[in-house]
Amino acid sequence: MLCAIFGDIVGSVYEFNNTHDPDFPLLTRWSRPTDGSIMSLAVAKALIETAGQSDAVIGTALVHCMQTLGRQYPNCGYGGMFLQWLRSTTIITAATAALYNKDEEETSCLFASSETTLPK
């Protein structure tokens, strides 16, 4: 996990400005965590906090952690619709996930079984 986050930070300055130099600097003053770093931490937090619990409990915790951490770090490069979801108080269900171009079968175990709301 730490290596993935470090790699994300290293790559942040090259995401839209690729380099072919094998001696590129790993960290610059513009290096920063991105949405990938923040969401990776949110997933890890949710999985640690809900180890051994049901898919519905894990899914609810996952959404809560993603929205909580995402709101704390809103300027990390999230896409427009994802940022809108981070700010919402509705937990996405498997049925709603289809609106976000997700495969319903693939995501059904990841989300709560019914629409619920989170505190702001």
Backbone as CSV, one residue per row, in Angstrom:
resi,resn,N_x,N_y,N_z,CA_x,CA_y,CA_z,C_x,C_y,C_z
1,MET,0.833,-1.189,0.000,0.000,0.000,0.000,0.879,1.254,0.000
2,LEU,1.901,1.275,0.847,2.771,2.451,0.881,3.471,2.671,-0.459
3,CYS,3.876,1.579,-1.090,4.533,1.704,-2.397,3.570,2.226,-3.452
4,ALA,2.325,1.786,-3.390,1.323,2.268,-4.350,1.090,3.766,-4.171
5,ILE,1.005,4.211,-2.937,0.777,5.633,-2.673,2.013,6.445,-3.064
6,PHE,3.197,5.927,-2.738,4.420,6.620,-3.138,4.494,6.728,-4.660
7,GLY,4.183,5.644,-5.351,4.182,5.660,-6.817,3.182,6.652,-7.366
8,ASP,2.034,6.759,-6.718,1.014,7.711,-7.137,1.527,9.140,-6.986
9,ILE,2.201,9.415,-5.881,2.747,10.757,-5.639,3.859,11.061,-6.640
10,VAL,4.758,10.096,-6.857,5.837,10.278,-7.839,5.246,10.561,-9.222
11,GLY,4.254,9.800,-9.612,3.662,9.938,-10.938,2.744,11.127,-11.106
12,SER,2.380,11.779,-10.017,1.408,12.872,-10.099,1.853,13.994,-11.035
13,VAL,3.128,14.295,-11.082,3.603,15.391,-11.938,3.747,14.957,-13.396
14,TYR,3.705,13.644,-13.633,3.886,13.134,-14.993,2.590,12.619,-15.616
15,GLU,1.496,12.688,-14.872,0.223,12.136,-15.355,-0.214,12.758,-16.675
16,PHE,-0.082,14.051,-16.813,-0.488,14.725,-18.046,0.708,15.325,-18.786
17,ASN,1.895,15.034,-18.284,3.119,15.551,-18.881,4.177,14.450,-18.804
18,ASN,4.001,13.421,-19.619,4.875,12.241,-19.567,6.335,12.594,-19.803
19,THR,7.207,11.754,-19.249,8.635,11.900,-19.479,9.192,10.574,-19.989
20,HIS,10.187,10.656,-20.812,10.873,9.451,-21.302,12.278,9.374,-20.726
21,ASP,12.597,10.295,-19.829,13.911,10.344,-19.201,13.970,9.319,-18.072
22,PRO,14.843,8.306,-18.168,14.932,7.305,-17.108,15.509,7.864,-15.810
23,ASP,16.091,9.054,-15.864,16.664,9.678,-14.667,15.771,10.801,-14.128
24,PHE,14.469,10.676,-14.334,13.558,11.723,-13.869,13.587,11.812,-12.342
25,PRO,13.359,13.004,-11.801,13.318,13.149,-10.340,12.070,12.460,-9.776
26,LEU,12.264,11.723,-8.686,11.123,11.035,-8.090,10.160,12.004,-7.423
27,LEU,10.679,12.953,-6.714,9.826,13.914,-6.021,10.235,15.328,-6.412
28,THR,9.239,16.128,-6.696,9.475,17.531,-7.009,8.613,18.371,-6.081
29,ARG,8.765,19.656,-6.163,7.921,20.497,-5.301,6.459,20.452,-5.723
30,TRP,6.165,19.925,-6.910,4.785,19.808,-7.399,4.184,18.427,-7.141
31,SER,4.970,17.492,-6.624,4.458,16.139,-6.331,3.404,16.232,-5.237
32,ARG,2.353,15.426,-5.399,1.256,15.472,-4.420,0.475,14.169,-4.466
33,PRO,-0.224,13.857,-3.383,-1.142,12.714,-3.440,-2.281,13.043,-4.403
34,THR,-2.793,12.031,-5.080,-3.907,12.238,-6.004,-5.141,11.533,-5.467
35,ASP,-6.200,11.568,-6.261,-7.427,10.867,-5.891,-7.152,9.384,-5.647
36,GLY,-6.214,8.811,-6.394,-5.877,7.401,-6.206,-5.305,7.119,-4.826
37,SER,-4.460,8.018,-4.337,-3.889,7.867,-2.992,-4.988,7.926,-1.930
38,ILE,-5.836,8.927,-2.041,-6.878,9.142,-1.032,-7.871,7.985,-1.016
39,MET,-8.296,7.522,-2.184,-9.258,6.427,-2.237,-8.628,5.102,-1.803
40,SER,-7.347,4.903,-2.064,-6.661,3.696,-1.580,-6.658,3.671,-0.055
41,LEU,-6.389,4.810,0.548,-6.431,4.895,2.007,-7.845,4.643,2.539
42,ALA,-8.828,5.162,1.844,-10.220,4.964,2.265,-10.601,3.489,2.205
43,VAL,-10.197,2.802,1.147,-10.493,1.369,1.024,-9.809,0.601,2.141
44,ALA,-8.544,0.897,2.391,-7.811,0.205,3.454,-8.475,0.433,4.809
45,LYS,-8.853,1.655,5.097,-9.509,1.982,6.366,-10.810,1.203,6.527
46,ALA,-11.613,1.191,5.484,-12.893,0.478,5.550,-12.684,-1.021,5.757
47,LEU,-11.742,-1.604,5.046,-11.499,-3.048,5.178,-10.951,-3.405,6.551
48,ILE,-10.091,-2.579,7.090,-9.542,-2.840,8.428,-10.636,-2.732,9.483
49,GLU,-11.466,-1.713,9.364,-12.514,-1.475,10.359,-13.640,-2.508,10.310
50,THR,-13.814,-3.198,9.184,-14.943,-4.122,9.040,-14.513,-5.567,8.791
51,ALA,-13.288,-5.899,9.105,-12.777,-7.248,8.847,-13.720,-8.313,9.401
52,GLY,-14.099,-9.258,8.556,-14.947,-10.367,8.960,-16.432,-10.072,8.978
53,GLN,-16.835,-8.878,8.614,-18.252,-8.535,8.643,-18.891,-8.792,7.281
54,SER,-20.189,-8.601,7.213,-20.935,-8.889,5.989,-20.586,-7.909,4.882
55,ASP,-20.892,-8.311,3.655,-20.647,-7.447,2.499,-21.380,-6.120,2.624
56,ALA,-22.600,-6.144,3.144,-23.370,-4.908,3.286,-22.694,-3.956,4.267
57,VAL,-22.183,-4.477,5.367,-21.490,-3.640,6.359,-20.203,-3.081,5.763
58,ILE,-19.461,-3.934,5.067,-18.218,-3.490,4.427,-18.518,-2.418,3.386
59,GLY,-19.543,-2.635,2.573,-19.908,-1.672,1.538,-20.295,-0.325,2.111
60,THR,-21.074,-0.327,3.179,-21.474,0.923,3.817,-20.257,1.644,4.382
61,ALA,-19.365,0.893,5.030,-18.144,1.489,5.581,-17.247,2.019,4.467
62,LEU,-17.179,1.290,3.363,-16.355,1.713,2.238,-16.835,3.057,1.688
63,VAL,-18.118,3.175,1.463,-18.671,4.429,0.949,-18.456,5.550,1.958
64,HIS,-18.696,5.263,3.219,-18.517,6.288,4.258,-17.060,6.761,4.300
65,CYS,-16.109,5.840,4.269,-14.690,6.209,4.305,-14.283,6.979,3.051
66,MET,-14.771,6.538,1.905,-14.439,7.235,0.660,-14.979,8.661,0.677
67,GLN,-16.229,8.821,1.103,-16.811,10.155,1.120,-16.167,11.025,2.200
68,THR,-15.880,10.458,3.355,-15.272,11.232,4.437,-13.881,11.711,4.055
69,LEU,-13.026,10.800,3.604,-11.670,11.197,3.223,-11.680,12.078,1.974
70,GLY,-12.548,11.761,1.028,-12.647,12.572,-0.175,-13.058,13.999,0.119
71,ARG,-13.940,14.182,1.091,-14.365,15.529,1.472,-13.239,16.281,2.178
72,GLN,-12.401,15.547,2.909,-11.278,16.187,3.596,-10.185,16.620,2.622
73,TYR,-10.095,15.931,1.486,-9.082,16.228,0.467,-9.772,16.387,-0.891
74,PRO,-10.507,17.479,-1.069,-11.338,17.619,-2.274,-10.581,18.020,-3.541
75,ASN,-9.353,18.461,-3.434,-8.635,18.977,-4.602,-7.526,18.025,-5.054
76,CYS,-7.862,16.768,-5.168,-6.862,15.749,-5.526,-7.053,15.186,-6.924
77,GLY,-7.885,15.823,-7.724,-8.026,15.402,-9.112,-9.175,14.460,-9.399
78,TYR,-10.215,14.473,-8.586,-11.381,13.633,-8.834,-12.097,14.086,-10.093
79,GLY,-12.721,13.148,-10.795,-13.568,13.493,-11.929,-14.822,14.202,-11.438
80,GLY,-15.478,14.910,-12.335,-16.640,15.713,-11.966,-17.768,14.944,-11.305
81,MET,-18.173,13.817,-11.917,-19.275,13.037,-11.339,-18.858,12.393,-10.018
82,PHE,-17.600,11.959,-9.941,-17.131,11.350,-8.698,-17.100,12.388,-7.582
83,LEU,-16.640,13.590,-7.878,-16.622,14.665,-6.889,-18.036,15.002,-6.439
84,GLN,-18.967,14.994,-7.374,-20.372,15.239,-7.027,-20.863,14.150,-6.073
85,TRP,-20.508,12.893,-6.333,-20.896,11.791,-5.456,-20.246,11.934,-4.087
86,LEU,-18.968,12.352,-4.034,-18.298,12.528,-2.748,-19.052,13.507,-1.860
87,ARG,-19.619,14.513,-2.481,-20.325,15.559,-1.729,-21.757,15.166,-1.374
88,SER,-22.260,14.111,-1.989,-23.648,13.720,-1.740,-23.769,13.007,-0.394
89,THR,-25.007,12.843,0.056,-25.255,12.110,1.297,-25.922,10.771,1.025
90,THR,-26.022,10.402,-0.242,-26.650,9.135,-0.608,-25.593,8.068,-0.843
91,ILE,-25.789,6.913,-0.250,-24.909,5.779,-0.496,-25.401,5.085,-1.760
92,ILE,-24.502,4.841,-2.679,-24.869,4.168,-3.925,-25.135,2.687,-3.670
93,THR,-26.220,2.197,-4.220,-26.524,0.777,-4.156,-26.093,0.132,-5.460
94,ALA,-26.179,-1.174,-5.510,-25.817,-1.884,-6.738,-26.663,-1.401,-7.909
95,ALA,-27.941,-1.138,-7.672,-28.817,-0.680,-8.751,-28.413,0.712,-9.227
96,THR,-28.083,1.583,-8.297,-27.685,2.934,-8.655,-26.315,2.946,-9.316
97,ALA,-25.463,1.989,-8.987,-24.107,1.940,-9.537,-24.127,1.870,-11.058
98,ALA,-25.177,1.299,-11.628,-25.285,1.194,-13.084,-25.286,2.576,-13.732
99,LEU,-25.776,3.575,-13.009,-25.773,4.937,-13.527,-24.355,5.477,-13.674
100,TYR,-23.435,4.901,-12.946,-22.035,5.327,-12.985,-21.218,4.410,-13.889
101,ASN,-21.892,3.744,-14.825,-21.249,2.842,-15.779,-20.514,1.694,-15.100
102,LYS,-21.077,1.188,-14.028,-20.508,0.038,-13.336,-21.338,-1.190,-13.688
103,ASP,-20.728,-2.341,-13.626,-21.430,-3.590,-13.860,-22.145,-3.976,-12.569
104,GLU,-23.477,-4.123,-12.625,-24.268,-4.372,-11.419,-23.846,-5.647,-10.713
105,GLU,-23.618,-6.724,-11.446,-23.208,-7.971,-10.797,-21.872,-7.805,-10.106
106,GLU,-20.966,-7.119,-10.748,-19.622,-6.946,-10.211,-19.625,-6.117,-8.939
107,THR,-20.542,-5.158,-8.823,-20.528,-4.244,-7.687,-21.560,-4.589,-6.619
108,SER,-22.389,-5.571,-6.843,-23.487,-5.806,-5.909,-23.018,-6.093,-4.496
109,CYS,-21.853,-6.690,-4.326,-21.379,-6.982,-2.977,-20.656,-5.788,-2.364
110,LEU,-20.447,-4.735,-3.139,-19.666,-3.618,-2.638,-20.495,-2.510,-2.034
111,PHE,-21.789,-2.512,-2.298,-22.605,-1.411,-1.856,-23.713,-1.897,-0.930
112,ALA,-24.192,-0.982,-0.130,-25.273,-1.307,0.799,-26.483,-1.828,0.013
113,SER,-27.307,-2.590,0.706,-28.424,-3.232,0.009,-29.593,-2.300,-0.253
114,SER,-29.596,-1.113,0.326,-30.671,-0.164,0.036,-30.120,1.253,0.141
115,GLU,-30.862,2.218,-0.403,-30.427,3.597,-0.335,-30.443,4.051,1.120
116,THR,-29.387,4.628,1.559,-29.300,5.213,2.888,-28.592,6.548,2.768
117,THR,-28.652,7.327,3.806,-27.968,8.611,3.761,-26.914,8.665,4.854
118,LEU,-25.881,9.441,4.578,-24.807,9.650,5.531,-24.937,11.045,6.117
119,PRO,-24.450,11.215,7.348,-24.449,12.582,7.900,-23.444,13.428,7.145
120,LYS,-23.712,14.704,7.016,-22.778,15.625,6.334,-21.596,15.909,7.214
